Amino acid sequence: MKSIGIDIGTTTISIVIADASDFTLVHKITLPNDASLSSPNPWERLQDVSRILASVQSALDEILSDYKDVSSIGLTGQMHGIVCLDESGNAVSPLYTWQDGRGNLPAFQDGKSLCAILSQEYGIKASSGYGLVTHLYHVKKHLVPPGTVTCCTIADYLGMRLTNRTSPLLHVSQAAGLGLYDVKASCFRQDILAQNGVEPAFLPHATDEFALLGTFRGIPVSVSIGDNQASFLGSVRHACRDLLVNIGTGSQISVLSNAYAAGSGIEARPFTKDSCLLVGAALCGGSAYALLERFFREYAVAAGGADVPQYEIMKRLLEESGQTNGLAVRTTFAGTRENPLETGSITGIRTDNLHPAGLIRGVLEGMADELYSLYRIIEERSGFRGTRLVVSGNGARKNTALQAILQNRFGMPLEIVPYEEEAAFGAAISSLAAIGRISVRQWLEGSR
């Protein structure tokens, strides 16, 4: 039997078919997520819900015509963003993605942003782009889409449409990702939301089980799980010793914990009924390296060169330069979760070390340093001691220099996840747990 995993990412949609007997990848499809909508507001990030669903359903039609032995379908996707729904379960808004910036707009109230107010008045850490921050902004500004009665993530909405549900059911990993959620108590902060005009009836129902939503053409479809949790499930085999580093547009480090723990820059995210992921996220992550490439490309074009990617030249410069450096780069170019206004920096510049290769190495080391500092906080707060670094995401998979820097910085052997669709694969695994084919606990302990 086969299991399908679907991951609705911000820029791509990944679909995998896993063999449920030996847990190997049988087939994979990667589609562009070209559903972005233009906006006159530079801080607004929207995607076309119907376009996303049409792409997925077309791919599913093709898969199910070729594979007749599919036993389950699992879902995941970009966390935090929301789709507003009417009483019949239909979308009445675009997808407001996790990159949406309205929560950080300083003119929200008395020169403060909504996120700043939530932090100062309620002690709530909620970033702009978190779904309930977006909705709270709309409530206060009278911008709630007409007909809205509840909300869900884009992956949850796909599950609803596949199974003809009229109301959403979220896994706690997705519910917590909407923000204003008490992970310890496993519930939304209804007190704060109600004080600010959001009634309890608006909040979607949540479950801590890898539950079933219903069926699609007779195939069980399980609840969507957060993409961070799905990536962990699809990448880590020995959770007691492995720490997962993912480097894509952003970057994050995740470890499994049986107890809630949090600290500066660290979140506890629900995972299974009796465990959570301790996660440290760097907002810039792999985009720090992309920013440097853009810098070099702009100069090359200004000097009369072609407007072409500079990554191979950057790689060659790094290989030819040796290991010496001296430049210290702080790669918080997009701020931090704690302080969105934080800036990056380059220090240690001397007359003899300001060279392209030194800057390239400094950025890569800065990316590794930012993740390592988050890991040290996790160590201090939870007592977790990792012995192996499991690395996923194309930001690291395609950069051998970064792999070496990560291995040296963490002082651990490094293993690259062998397939690029780890979140989609994790979604497939979650659906096998939902139908009772596997035990998640045994899976994470390395047994099946």
Backbone hydrogen bonds in HBPLUS format (Angstrom, degrees):
<---DONOR---> <-ACCEPTOR-->    atom                        ^
c    i                          cat <-CA-CA->   ^        H-A-AA   ^      H-
h    n   atom  resd res      DA  || num        DHA   H-A  angle D-A-AA Bond
n    s   type  num  typ     dist DA aas  dist angle  dist       angle   num
A0020-ALA N   A0001-MET O   2.95 MM  19  5.64 163.3  1.98 150.1 153.6     1
A0002-LYS N   A0069-ASP O   2.84 MM  67  5.97 156.5  1.89 148.9 152.0     2
A0071-SER N   A0002-LYS O   2.66 MM  69  5.74 168.6  1.68 164.2 163.8     3
A0003-SER N   A0018-ALA O   2.85 MM  15  5.16 150.7  1.93 146.8 155.5     4
A0018-ALA N   A0003-SER O   2.77 MM  15  5.16 169.1  1.78 158.7 160.4     5
A0004-ILE N   A0072-SER O   2.96 MM  68  6.32 168.1  1.97 154.0 154.9     6
A0074-GLY N   A0004-ILE O   2.76 MM  70  6.16 164.7  1.79 159.7 164.2     7
A0005-GLY N   A0016-VAL O   2.97 MM  11  5.25 158.7  2.02 142.6 147.9     8
A0016-VAL N   A0005-GLY O   2.91 MM  11  5.25 159.2  1.95 149.6 156.6     9
A0006-ILE N   A0074-GLY O   2.99 MM  68  6.30 151.4  2.07 144.1 152.3    10
A0076-THR N   A0006-ILE O   2.86 MM  70  6.16 131.8  2.09 161.4 173.0    11
A0007-ASP N   A0014-SER O   2.80 MM   7  5.10 163.6  1.82 160.4 163.5    12
A0014-SER N   A0007-ASP O   2.92 MM   7  5.10 155.5  1.98 149.7 151.9    13
A0008-ILE N   A0076-THR O   3.18 MM  68  6.49 163.0  2.21 127.4 127.3    14
A0078-GLN N   A0008-ILE O   2.88 MM  70  6.21 158.2  1.93 157.2 150.5    15
A0009-GLY N   A0012-THR O   2.83 MM   3  5.10 129.8  2.08 149.2 162.4    16
A0033-ASN N   A0011-THR O   2.80 MM  22  4.79 170.7  1.80 121.7 119.0    17
A0013-ILE N   A0031-LEU O   2.73 MM  18  4.99 158.2  1.78 147.1 152.5    18
A0031-LEU N   A0013-ILE O   2.79 MM  18  4.99 170.4  1.80 150.9 154.1    19
A0015-ILE N   A0029-ILE O   2.84 MM  14  5.10 159.4  1.88 155.3 159.5    20
A0029-ILE N   A0015-ILE O   2.74 MM  14  5.10 150.8  1.83 154.9 162.2    21
A0017-ILE N   A0027-HIS O   2.85 MM  10  5.15 151.2  1.93 154.5 151.2    22
A0026-VAL N   A0017-ILE O   2.71 MM   9  5.42 168.4  1.73 164.6 167.3    23
A0027-HIS N   A0017-ILE O   3.42 MM  10  5.15 153.8  2.50 131.7 134.9    24
A0019-ASP N   A0024-THR O   2.85 MM   5  5.40 163.4  1.88 158.9 164.3    25
A0023-PHE N   A0019-ASP O   2.71 MM   4  5.06 132.0  1.94 149.4 158.9    26
A0048-ASP N   A0035-ALA O   2.71 MM  13  4.99 155.9  1.76 136.6 143.2    27
A0037-LEU N   A0046-LEU O   2.95 MM   9  5.40 163.6  1.97 133.5 133.5    28
A0044-GLU N   A0041-ASN O   3.11 MM   3  5.46 164.8  2.13 115.7 120.5    29
A0101-GLY N   A0043-TRP O   2.68 MM  58  4.72 160.9  1.71 165.0 162.0    30
A0097-THR N   A0045-ARG O   3.12 MM  52  5.79 156.4  2.18 146.0 152.1    31
A0047-GLN N   A0095-LEU O   2.97 MM  48  5.03 141.3  2.12 135.2 145.8    32
A0095-LEU N   A0047-GLN O   2.91 MM  48  5.03 169.4  1.92 154.1 154.6    33
A0052-ILE N   A0048-ASP O   3.24 MM   4  6.53 157.4  2.29 149.6 155.3    34
A0053-LEU N   A0049-VAL O   3.05 MM   4  6.35 169.0  2.06 159.4 161.5    35
A0054-ALA N   A0050-SER O   2.96 MM   4  6.03 155.4  2.02 143.3 150.3    36
A0055-SER N   A0051-ARG O   3.12 MM   4  6.32 154.6  2.19 144.9 150.5    37
A0056-VAL N   A0052-ILE O   3.14 MM   4  6.47 161.3  2.18 153.2 157.8    38
A0057-GLN N   A0053-LEU O   2.89 MM   4  6.01 171.8  1.90 157.2 159.7    39
A0058-SER N   A0054-ALA O   3.02 MM   4  6.01 152.6  2.10 141.3 148.4    40
A0059-ALA N   A0055-SER O   3.16 MM   4  6.35 156.8  2.22 141.6 147.6    41
A0060-LEU N   A0056-VAL O   2.86 MM   4  6.15 155.3  1.92 152.3 159.9    42
A0061-ASP N   A0057-GLN O   2.98 MM   4  6.14 154.8  2.04 143.0 149.1    43
A0062-GLU N   A0058-SER O   3.26 MM   4  6.56 155.8  2.32 143.1 148.5    44
A0063-ILE N   A0059-ALA O   2.95 MM   4  6.24 160.1  1.99 151.2 156.8    45
A0064-LEU N   A0060-LEU O   2.89 MM   4  5.99 174.8  1.89 159.2 160.4    46
A0065-SER N   A0061-ASP O   3.16 MM   4  6.23 127.8  2.45 134.5 146.6    47
A0066-ASP N   A0063-ILE O   2.97 MM   3  5.28 138.4  2.15 103.9 115.8    48
A0067-TYR N   A0063-ILE O   2.82 MM   4  6.01 149.3  1.91 155.5 165.8    49
A0073-ILE N   A0220-PRO O   2.91 MM 147  6.30 140.9  2.06 156.3 166.4    50
A0222-SER N   A0073-ILE O   3.01 MM 149  6.41 162.7  2.04 170.2 175.7    51
A0225-ILE N   A0075-LEU O   3.08 MM 150  6.54 154.7  2.15 146.4 145.6    52
A0131-GLY N   A0080-HIS O   2.66 MM  51  5.35 125.9  1.95 140.1 148.1    53
A0082-ILE N   A0096-TYR O   3.01 MM  14  5.42 136.5  2.20 141.4 148.4    54
A0096-TYR N   A0082-ILE O   2.95 MM  14  5.42 165.1  1.97 162.1 160.0    55
A0083-VAL N   A0152-CYS O   2.78 MM  69  5.55 149.9  1.87 164.1 172.9    56
A0152-CYS N   A0083-VAL O   3.11 MM  69  5.55 143.7  2.25 145.3 156.1    57
A0092-VAL N   A0084-CYS O   2.83 MM   8  5.64 163.6  1.86 146.5 149.1    58
A0085-LEU N   A0150-THR O   2.92 MM  65  5.37 172.4  1.93 141.4 141.1    59
A0149-VAL N   A0085-LEU O   2.77 MM  64  6.03 163.4  1.79 170.8 166.1    60
A0150-THR N   A0085-LEU O   3.40 MM  65  5.37 157.9  2.45 138.5 139.5    61
A0086-ASP N   A0090-ASN O   2.87 MM   4  5.47 147.9  1.97 145.4 155.1    62
A0089-GLY N   A0086-ASP O   2.96 MM   3  5.31 163.7  1.99 115.8 120.1    63
A0100-ASP N   A0097-THR O   3.09 MM   3  5.59 166.9  2.11 117.4 120.2    64
A0104-ASN N   A0101-GLY O   3.05 MM   3  5.65 159.4  2.10 118.5 124.7    65
A0105-LEU N   A0102-ARG O   3.25 MM   3  5.29 165.3  2.27 105.1 109.6    66
A0115-CYS N   A0103-GLY O   3.04 MM  12  5.55 166.4  2.06 157.9 153.5    67
A0109-GLN N   A0112-LYS O   3.13 MM   3  5.36 157.5  2.18 150.8 155.8    68
A0112-LYS N   A0109-GLN O   2.87 MM   3  5.36 158.2  1.92 118.3 125.7    69
A0117-ILE N   A0113-SER O   2.99 MM   4  6.29 154.8  2.06 149.0 155.8    70
A0118-LEU N   A0114-LEU O   2.93 MM   4  6.21 163.8  1.96 155.6 159.4    71
A0119-SER N   A0115-CYS O   3.04 MM   4  6.22 151.4  2.13 142.1 149.8    72
A0120-GLN N   A0116-ALA O   2.87 MM   4  6.05 166.7  1.89 153.0 156.5    73
A0121-GLU N   A0117-ILE O   2.83 MM   4  5.69 168.0  1.84 153.5 157.6    74
A0122-TYR N   A0118-LEU O   3.13 MM   4  5.34 143.7  2.26 120.9 130.8    75
A0124-ILE N   A0118-LEU O   3.11 MM   6  5.43 170.4  2.12 130.3 127.2    76
A0123-GLY N   A0119-SER O   2.99 MM   4  4.44 133.1  2.22 111.7 120.2    77
A0130-TYR N   A0127-SER O   3.12 MM   3  5.83 161.8  2.16 135.1 138.3    78
A0133-VAL N   A0130-TYR O   2.97 MM   3  5.37 132.4  2.21 111.2 124.7    79
A0134-THR N   A0130-TYR O   3.02 MM   4  6.36 159.3  2.06 156.8 163.4    80
A0135-HIS N   A0131-GLY O   2.91 MM   4  6.21 159.1  1.95 147.7 153.7    81
A0132-LEU N   A0178-LEU O   2.86 MM  46  5.44 166.1  1.88 141.5 146.2    82
A0136-LEU N   A0132-LEU O   2.93 MM   4  5.85 156.1  1.98 132.2 139.3    83
A0137-TYR N   A0133-VAL O   2.95 MM   4  6.14 154.4  2.01 147.7 154.5    84
A0138-HIS N   A0134-THR O   3.06 MM   4  6.39 155.9  2.12 146.0 152.3    85
A0139-VAL N   A0135-HIS O   2.84 MM   4  6.17 156.2  1.90 153.7 160.6    86
A0140-LYS N   A0136-LEU O   3.02 MM   4  6.22 169.0  2.03 151.8 153.8    87
A0141-LYS N   A0137-TYR O   2.96 MM   4  6.10 146.0  2.08 146.3 156.2    88
A0142-HIS N   A0138-HIS O   2.79 MM   4  5.60 102.1  2.41 139.5 154.8    89
A0143-LEU N   A0138-HIS O   2.73 MM   5  4.45 167.8  1.75 134.4 138.6    90
A0142-HIS N   A0139-VAL O   3.27 MM   3  5.09 161.8  2.31  99.7 104.8    91
A0148-THR N   A0145-PRO O   3.22 MM   3  5.87 153.7  2.29 145.0 145.1    92
A0157-TYR N   A0153-THR O   2.96 MM   4  6.22 149.4  2.06 144.3 153.1    93
A0158-LEU N   A0154-ILE O   3.03 MM   4  6.31 150.1  2.12 142.6 150.0    94
A0159-GLY N   A0155-ALA O   3.11 MM   4  6.41 156.3  2.17 142.2 148.1    95
A0160-MET N   A0156-ASP O   2.97 MM   4  6.33 148.2  2.07 144.9 153.7    96
A0161-ARG N   A0157-TYR O   3.00 MM   4  6.29 161.3  2.03 152.4 156.4    97
A0162-LEU N   A0158-LEU O   2.91 MM   4  6.13 156.1  1.97 153.9 160.7    98
A0163-THR N   A0159-GLY O   3.12 MM   4  6.17 150.3  2.21 142.5 149.5    99
A0164-ASN N   A0160-MET O   2.77 MM   4  5.55 110.3  2.26 141.9 157.3   100
A0165-ARG N   A0160-MET O   3.00 MM   5  4.75 144.0  2.14 132.7 138.3   101
A0170-LEU N   A0205-HIS O   2.91 MM  35  6.20 177.3  1.91 153.8 153.3   102
A0207-THR N   A0170-LEU O   2.82 MM  37  6.29 141.8  1.97 154.1 164.6   103
A0174-GLN N   A0171-HIS O   2.90 MM   3  5.50 134.4  2.11 116.6 127.7   104
A0175-ALA N   A0171-HIS O   2.98 MM   4  6.28 161.1  2.01 151.7 157.9   105
A0172-VAL N   A0207-THR O   2.90 MM  35  5.68 138.6  2.08 153.7 150.6   106
A0176-ALA N   A0172-VAL O   2.88 MM   4  5.86 170.5  1.89 147.8 150.0   107
A0178-LEU N   A0175-ALA O   3.10 MM   3  5.54 159.1  2.15 109.7 116.2   108
A0179-GLY N   A0176-ALA O   3.04 MM   3  5.64 163.5  2.07 117.0 122.4   109
A0189-ARG N   A0180-LEU O   2.80 MM   9  5.40 165.9  1.82 144.0 141.1   110
A0182-ASP N   A0187-CYS O   2.70 MM   5  5.40 164.8  1.72 166.9 164.5   111
A0186-SER N   A0182-ASP O   2.75 MM   4  5.62 118.0  2.13 141.5 159.2   112
A0187-CYS N   A0182-ASP O   3.22 MM   5  5.40 154.0  2.30 135.8 142.9   113
A0190-GLN N   A0188-PHE O   2.88 MM   2  5.48 130.9  2.13 106.4  91.3   114
A0193-LEU N   A0189-ARG O   3.07 MM   4  6.33 171.0  2.08 157.8 160.7   115
A0194-ALA N   A0190-GLN O   2.81 MM   4  5.75 162.7  1.84 145.1 150.2   116
A0195-GLN N   A0191-ASP O   3.13 MM   4  6.27 155.4  2.19 142.1 148.6   117
A0196-ASN N   A0193-LEU O   3.02 MM   3  5.19 139.2  2.19  99.7 111.9   118
A0198-VAL N   A0193-LEU O   2.85 MM   5  5.01 165.1  1.87 140.6 136.4   119
A0197-GLY N   A0194-ALA O   3.15 MM   3  5.14 165.0  2.17 111.1 109.4   120
A0202-PHE N   A0199-GLU O   2.98 MM   3  5.67 157.5  2.03 120.7 127.2   121
A0203-LEU N   A0200-PRO O   3.10 MM   3  5.62 145.1  2.23 113.6 121.8   122
A0223-VAL N   A0211-ALA O   2.89 MM  12  5.76 155.7  1.94 153.8 155.4   123
A0213-LEU N   A0221-VAL O   2.76 MM   8  5.72 164.7  1.78 158.0 163.2   124
A0221-VAL N   A0214-GLY O   2.88 MM   7  5.68 161.6  1.91 155.4 153.1   125
A0216-PHE N   A0219-ILE O   2.83 MM   3  5.06 153.0  1.90 137.1 143.2   126
A0219-ILE N   A0216-PHE O   2.99 MM   3  5.06 163.7  2.02 107.6 112.6   127
A0230-ALA N   A0226-GLY O   2.83 MM   4  6.07 158.7  1.88 154.9 162.1   128
A0231-SER N   A0227-ASP O   2.90 MM   4  5.94 155.7  1.96 139.2 145.5   129
A0232-PHE N   A0228-ASN O   3.04 MM   4  6.29 155.9  2.10 145.6 152.2   130
A0233-LEU N   A0229-GLN O   2.94 MM   4  6.17 163.6  1.97 150.0 154.3   131
A0234-GLY N   A0230-ALA O   2.87 MM   4  6.04 145.3  1.99 144.6 154.5   132
A0235-SER N   A0231-SER O   2.97 MM   4  5.94 113.0  2.43 138.1 152.8   133
A0235-SER N   A0232-PHE O   3.20 MM   3  5.19 154.2  2.27 100.4 108.2   134
A0236-VAL N   A0232-PHE O   2.97 MM   4  5.66 175.2  1.98 154.9 156.4   135
A0241-ARG N   A0238-HIS O   3.09 MM   3  5.97 164.1  2.11 124.7 129.3   136
A0242-ASP N   A0238-HIS O   2.97 MM   4  5.86 146.9  2.08 152.8 161.6   137
A0239-ALA N   A0444-LEU O   2.97 MM 205  5.52 165.1  1.99 160.7 165.6   138
A0387-THR N   A0241-ARG O   2.89 MM 146  5.42 162.5  1.92 147.1 149.8   139
A0243-LEU N   A0388-ARG O   3.10 MM 145  6.50 157.8  2.15 166.4 173.3   140
A0390-VAL N   A0243-LEU O   2.94 MM 147  6.03 172.7  1.94 159.7 161.7   141
A0244-LEU N   A0254-SER O   2.94 MM  10  5.16 163.1  1.97 161.6 159.4   142
A0254-SER N   A0244-LEU O   2.83 MM  10  5.16 155.2  1.89 148.1 156.3   143
A0245-VAL N   A0390-VAL O   2.81 MM 145  6.15 163.6  1.83 163.3 168.2   144
A0392-SER N   A0245-VAL O   2.85 MM 147  6.30 157.7  1.90 157.6 163.8   145
A0246-ASN N   A0252-GLN O   2.94 MM   6  5.46 165.8  1.96 159.9 164.7   146
A0252-GLN N   A0246-ASN O   2.95 MM   6  5.46 150.0  2.04 149.1 157.9   147
A0247-ILE N   A0392-SER O   3.02 MM 145  6.48 158.8  2.06 145.4 147.0   148
A0395-GLY N   A0247-ILE O   2.83 MM 148  4.95 133.9  2.04 151.1 150.9   149
A0248-GLY N   A0250-GLY O   2.79 MM   2  5.19 154.2  1.86 163.0 171.1   150
A0286-GLY N   A0248-GLY O   3.09 MM  38  5.18 118.2  2.49 135.1 150.9   151
A0287-SER N   A0249-THR O   2.97 MM  38  4.98 144.2  2.10 142.6 135.1   152
A0251-SER N   A0282-ALA O   3.11 MM  31  5.19 155.0  2.17 153.0 154.2   153
A0282-ALA N   A0251-SER O   2.73 MM  31  5.19 164.8  1.75 148.4 153.9   154
A0253-ILE N   A0280-GLY O   2.84 MM  27  5.27 153.2  1.91 148.5 157.5   155
A0280-GLY N   A0253-ILE O   2.94 MM  27  5.27 158.0  1.99 150.0 157.4   156
A0255-VAL N   A0278-LEU O   3.08 MM  23  5.38 146.4  2.19 138.5 148.8   157
A0278-LEU N   A0255-VAL O   2.87 MM  23  5.38 162.0  1.90 158.2 162.9   158
A0257-SER N   A0276-CYS O   2.90 MM  19  5.47 155.0  1.96 168.0 166.8   159
A0276-CYS N   A0257-SER O   2.88 MM  19  5.47 165.6  1.90 163.0 167.9   160
A0266-ILE N   A0263-GLY O   2.92 MM   3  5.00 170.0  1.93 124.4 126.1   161
A0267-GLU N   A0279-VAL O   2.82 MM  12  5.18 165.4  1.84 151.2 155.2   162
A0279-VAL N   A0267-GLU O   2.81 MM  12  5.18 164.9  1.83 153.8 159.0   163
A0269-ARG N   A0277-LEU O   2.75 MM   8  5.07 170.8  1.75 156.2 157.5   164
A0277-LEU N   A0269-ARG O   2.75 MM   8  5.07 162.7  1.78 152.4 156.0   165
A0271-PHE N   A0275-SER O   3.19 MM   4  5.74 143.2  2.34 148.6 139.3   166
A0275-SER N   A0272-THR O   3.39 MM   3  5.13 178.2  2.39 103.7 104.2   167
A0287-SER N   A0284-CYS O   2.95 MM   3  5.33 142.7  2.10 146.2 138.4   168
A0288-ALA N   A0285-GLY O   3.04 MM   3  5.78 162.6  2.07 118.7 124.2   169
A0289-TYR N   A0286-GLY O   3.14 MM   3  5.55 128.2  2.42 106.7 117.3   170
A0290-ALA N   A0286-GLY O   3.27 MM   4  6.64 154.9  2.34 142.2 149.5   171
A0291-LEU N   A0287-SER O   2.79 MM   4  5.90 144.3  1.92 138.0 147.2   172
A0292-LEU N   A0288-ALA O   3.14 MM   4  6.45 149.7  2.24 139.6 146.8   173
A0293-GLU N   A0289-TYR O   2.97 MM   4  6.30 155.3  2.03 146.7 153.6   174
A0294-ARG N   A0290-ALA O   2.95 MM   4  6.20 153.3  2.02 144.5 151.5   175
A0295-PHE N   A0291-LEU O   3.05 MM   4  6.34 146.5  2.16 140.8 149.8   176
A0296-PHE N   A0292-LEU O   3.05 MM   4  6.43 161.3  2.08 155.1 158.1   177
A0297-ARG N   A0293-GLU O   2.84 MM   4  6.05 154.4  1.91 149.0 157.2   178
A0298-GLU N   A0294-ARG O   2.91 MM   4  6.05 160.2  1.95 148.1 152.6   179
A0299-TYR N   A0295-PHE O   3.18 MM   4  6.47 156.1  2.24 145.5 151.6   180
A0300-ALA N   A0296-PHE O   2.94 MM   4  6.18 160.5  1.98 148.1 153.8   181
A0301-VAL N   A0297-ARG O   2.94 MM   4  6.19 161.8  1.97 155.6 159.4   182
A0302-ALA N   A0298-GLU O   3.02 MM   4  6.19 159.8  2.06 143.9 149.8   183
A0303-ALA N   A0299-TYR O   2.91 MM   4  6.13 138.8  2.08 146.6 158.1   184
A0305-GLY N   A0300-ALA O   2.75 MM   5  5.09 153.4  1.82 156.3 147.8   185
A0304-GLY N   A0301-VAL O   2.99 MM   3  5.16 161.1  2.02 109.4 113.5   186
A0308-VAL N   A0306-ALA O   2.97 MM   2  5.57 126.6  2.26 106.9  91.2   187
A0314-MET N   A0310-GLN O   2.90 MM   4  6.15 160.3  1.94 158.8 165.4   188
A0315-LYS N   A0311-TYR O   2.89 MM   4  6.12 153.4  1.96 147.3 154.6   189
A0316-ARG N   A0312-GLU O   2.96 MM   4  6.20 156.9  2.02 143.4 149.4   190
A0317-LEU N   A0313-ILE O   2.88 MM   4  6.12 164.3  1.91 155.0 158.8   191
A0318-LEU N   A0314-MET O   3.05 MM   4  6.21 156.1  2.11 144.9 151.1   192
A0319-GLU N   A0315-LYS O   2.99 MM   4  6.24 157.7  2.04 149.3 155.2   193
A0320-GLU N   A0316-ARG O   2.96 MM   4  6.13 152.7  2.04 152.2 159.1   194
A0321-SER N   A0317-LEU O   3.14 MM   4  6.09 124.4  2.46 136.9 149.3   195
A0321-SER N   A0318-LEU O   3.34 MM   3  5.28 143.9  2.48  95.2 105.2   196
A0328-ALA N   A0347-THR O   2.91 MM  19  5.17 172.4  1.91 144.0 146.5   197
A0347-THR N   A0328-ALA O   2.85 MM  19  5.17 166.3  1.87 149.9 154.4   198
A0330-ARG N   A0345-SER O   2.82 MM  15  5.07 162.5  1.85 145.9 152.0   199
A0345-SER N   A0330-ARG O   3.12 MM  15  5.07 149.1  2.22 127.6 135.3   200
A0335-GLY N   A0332-THR O   3.20 MM   3  5.04 160.8  2.23 107.5 107.5   201
A0336-THR N   A0339-ASN O   2.97 MM   3  4.98 166.0  1.99 116.8 121.0   202
A0342-GLU N   A0339-ASN O   3.01 MM   3  5.50 167.7  2.02 120.5 123.7   203
A0353-ASN N   A0350-ARG O   3.26 MM   3  5.53 170.8  2.27 112.0 114.7   204
A0355-HIS N   A0353-ASN O   3.00 MM   2  5.74 123.1  2.34 109.8  93.6   205
A0358-GLY N   A0355-HIS O   3.09 MM   3  5.28 117.7  2.49 102.5 117.4   206
A0359-LEU N   A0355-HIS O   3.10 MM   4  6.43 153.8  2.17 155.6 163.3   207
A0360-ILE N   A0356-PRO O   2.90 MM   4  6.17 156.2  1.96 153.2 160.3   208
A0361-ARG N   A0357-ALA O   2.91 MM   4  6.14 170.6  1.92 153.5 155.6   209
A0362-GLY N   A0358-GLY O   2.89 MM   4  5.96 151.4  1.97 138.2 147.1   210
A0363-VAL N   A0359-LEU O   2.99 MM   4  6.20 151.7  2.07 146.4 152.2   211
A0364-LEU N   A0360-ILE O   3.13 MM   4  6.46 164.9  2.15 153.1 156.7   212
A0365-GLU N   A0361-ARG O   2.86 MM   4  6.06 163.2  1.89 154.4 159.5   213
A0366-GLY N   A0362-GLY O   2.85 MM   4  5.95 146.1  1.96 138.4 148.5   214
A0367-MET N   A0363-VAL O   2.93 MM   4  6.22 150.1  2.03 148.8 156.1   215
A0368-ALA N   A0364-LEU O   3.11 MM   4  6.43 158.3  2.16 147.3 152.4   216
A0369-ASP N   A0365-GLU O   2.80 MM   4  5.98 157.4  1.85 149.3 156.2   217
A0370-GLU N   A0366-GLY O   3.01 MM   4  6.11 157.2  2.06 145.8 150.6   218
A0371-LEU N   A0367-MET O   3.38 MM   4  6.62 159.0  2.42 142.7 147.2   219
A0372-TYR N   A0368-ALA O   2.89 MM   4  6.11 159.0  1.94 151.4 158.1   220
A0373-SER N   A0369-ASP O   2.90 MM   4  6.06 156.8  1.95 151.0 156.1   221
A0374-LEU N   A0370-GLU O   3.33 MM   4  6.56 147.9  2.45 136.7 144.5   222
A0375-TYR N   A0371-LEU O   2.95 MM   4  6.30 149.4  2.05 146.5 155.6   223
A0376-ARG N   A0372-TYR O   2.96 MM   4  6.27 151.3  2.05 150.1 157.0   224
A0377-ILE N   A0373-SER O   3.34 MM   4  6.61 146.6  2.46 136.4 143.9   225
A0378-ILE N   A0374-LEU O   3.14 MM   4  6.50 154.8  2.20 145.1 151.7   226
A0379-GLU N   A0375-TYR O   2.86 MM   4  6.19 158.2  1.91 153.3 159.4   227
A0380-GLU N   A0376-ARG O   2.99 MM   4  6.20 163.6  2.01 146.6 150.3   228
A0381-ARG N   A0377-ILE O   2.95 MM   4  6.14 156.7  2.01 151.1 157.2   229
A0382-SER N   A0378-ILE O   2.90 MM   4  5.80 153.9  1.96 153.0 158.7   230
A0383-GLY N   A0379-GLU O   2.84 MM   4  5.00 149.3  1.94 133.6 141.2   231
A0389-LEU N   A0413-PRO O   2.97 MM  24  6.17 179.0  1.97 169.3 169.4   232
A0415-GLU N   A0389-LEU O   2.81 MM  26  6.20 159.0  1.86 166.9 170.9   233
A0391-VAL N   A0415-GLU O   2.82 MM  24  6.08 167.0  1.84 161.2 164.6   234
A0417-VAL N   A0391-VAL O   2.91 MM  26  6.02 167.6  1.92 158.5 159.4   235
A0396-ALA N   A0393-GLY O   3.22 MM   3  5.95 152.6  2.29 117.5 123.1   236
A0397-ARG N   A0393-GLY O   2.95 MM   4  6.01 168.6  1.96 153.5 156.1   237
A0398-LYS N   A0394-ASN O   3.27 MM   4  5.64 164.1  2.30 130.9 133.0   238
A0399-ASN N   A0396-ALA O   3.09 MM   3  5.10 167.5  2.10 110.4 113.6   239
A0403-GLN N   A0399-ASN O   3.13 MM   4  6.50 151.8  2.21 146.6 155.0   240
A0404-ALA N   A0400-THR O   3.06 MM   4  6.33 160.0  2.10 148.5 152.1   241
A0405-ILE N   A0401-ALA O   3.02 MM   4  6.28 156.2  2.08 147.2 154.0   242
A0406-LEU N   A0402-LEU O   2.85 MM   4  6.05 160.8  1.89 153.2 157.9   243
A0407-GLN N   A0403-GLN O   2.96 MM   4  6.18 164.0  1.99 152.0 156.3   244
A0408-ASN N   A0404-ALA O   3.00 MM   4  6.16 157.5  2.06 145.8 151.7   245
A0409-ARG N   A0405-ILE O   2.84 MM   4  5.98 156.4  1.90 147.6 154.8   246
A0410-PHE N   A0406-LEU O   2.95 MM   4  6.04 167.7  1.96 155.8 158.1   247
A0411-GLY N   A0407-GLN O   2.92 MM   4  5.66 129.5  2.17 131.6 144.7   248
A0425-PHE N   A0421-GLU O   2.91 MM   4  6.13 158.3  1.96 155.7 162.9   249
A0426-GLY N   A0422-GLU O   2.84 MM   4  6.00 152.9  1.91 141.6 149.1   250
A0427-ALA N   A0423-ALA O   2.91 MM   4  6.20 145.3  2.03 143.3 152.9   251
A0428-ALA N   A0424-ALA O   3.04 MM   4  6.39 151.3  2.13 144.3 151.5   252
A0429-ILE N   A0425-PHE O   3.01 MM   4  6.37 153.2  2.08 147.5 154.9   253
A0430-SER N   A0426-GLY O   2.90 MM   4  6.17 152.7  1.98 145.9 153.3   254
A0431-SER N   A0427-ALA O   3.09 MM   4  6.39 146.9  2.20 145.0 153.0   255
A0432-LEU N   A0428-ALA O   3.16 MM   4  6.50 144.4  2.29 142.2 151.7   256
A0432-LEU N   A0429-ILE O   3.12 MM   3  5.10 121.9  2.47  94.4 109.1   257
A0433-ALA N   A0429-ILE O   3.04 MM   4  6.42 145.0  2.16 145.9 155.8   258
A0434-ALA N   A0430-SER O   2.97 MM   4  6.26 146.1  2.09 138.9 148.6   259
A0435-ILE N   A0431-SER O   3.14 MM   4  6.44 140.4  2.30 141.1 149.5   260
A0437-ARG N   A0432-LEU O   2.76 MM   5  5.07 140.4  1.91 169.5 162.5   261
A0436-GLY N   A0433-ALA O   3.07 MM   3  4.99 157.2  2.12 101.7 108.3   262
A0443-TRP N   A0439-SER O   2.91 MM   4  6.12 155.7  1.97 150.0 157.8   263
A0444-LEU N   A0440-VAL O   2.94 MM   4  6.19 160.4  1.98 155.9 159.1   264
A0445-GLU N   A0441-ARG O   3.09 MM   4  6.30 125.0  2.41 136.8 151.4   265
A0445-GLU N   A0442-GLN O   3.14 MM   3  4.97 136.1  2.34  92.3 104.9   266
A0447-SER N   A0442-GLN O   2.89 MM   5  5.12 142.1  2.03 161.9 154.2   267
A0446-GLY N   A0443-TRP O   3.12 MM   3  5.32 159.5  2.17 105.2 111.0   268
